[in-house]
Amino acid sequence: MLVGGVGIRRTRRNTQNYIIGDALDWWRISDYIPNTLVRLEAEMKVPGKAWLQFEVIPSGNKCTLRQTAGMETDNFIGLMYWYGLYSLHALIFKGMLDAISKKASRFQGSAQSLF
């Protein structure tokens, strides 16, 4: 595929639990600590190694979800890609956080985990 890489046609084998090594869209689950952290490595065609991480930080009876995106590159094209798409990524990632927040509010007070 020219755009998006291999992941557009894949989903997780287990939709209830994260399993390290499983594909999730165009990402691969590389680290997972239940109710605390999930780290995804991009399998998209990008000029470097890209990753996306979500952490749940408890604070009393509430929590904060921290989303961190990063890219490791050692060339100018990679830097141009990262900073050239910064605004688009900010918009996409904000939408992602808004959707997760909306879903999390449905779990409020239940024993079910967000991830």
Secondary structure as GFF3:
##gff-version 3
##sequence-region A 1 115
A	DSSP	three_ten_helix	5	9	.	.	.	ID=ss1
A	DSSP	beta_strand	23	24	.	.	.	ID=ss2
A	DSSP	beta_strand	27	33	.	.	.	ID=ss3
A	DSSP	beta_strand	37	42	.	.	.	ID=ss4
A	DSSP	beta_strand	49	59	.	.	.	ID=ss5
A	DSSP	beta_strand	62	72	.	.	.	ID=ss6
A	DSSP	alpha_helix	76	84	.	.	.	ID=ss7
A	DSSP	alpha_helix	86	107	.	.	.	ID=ss8
###
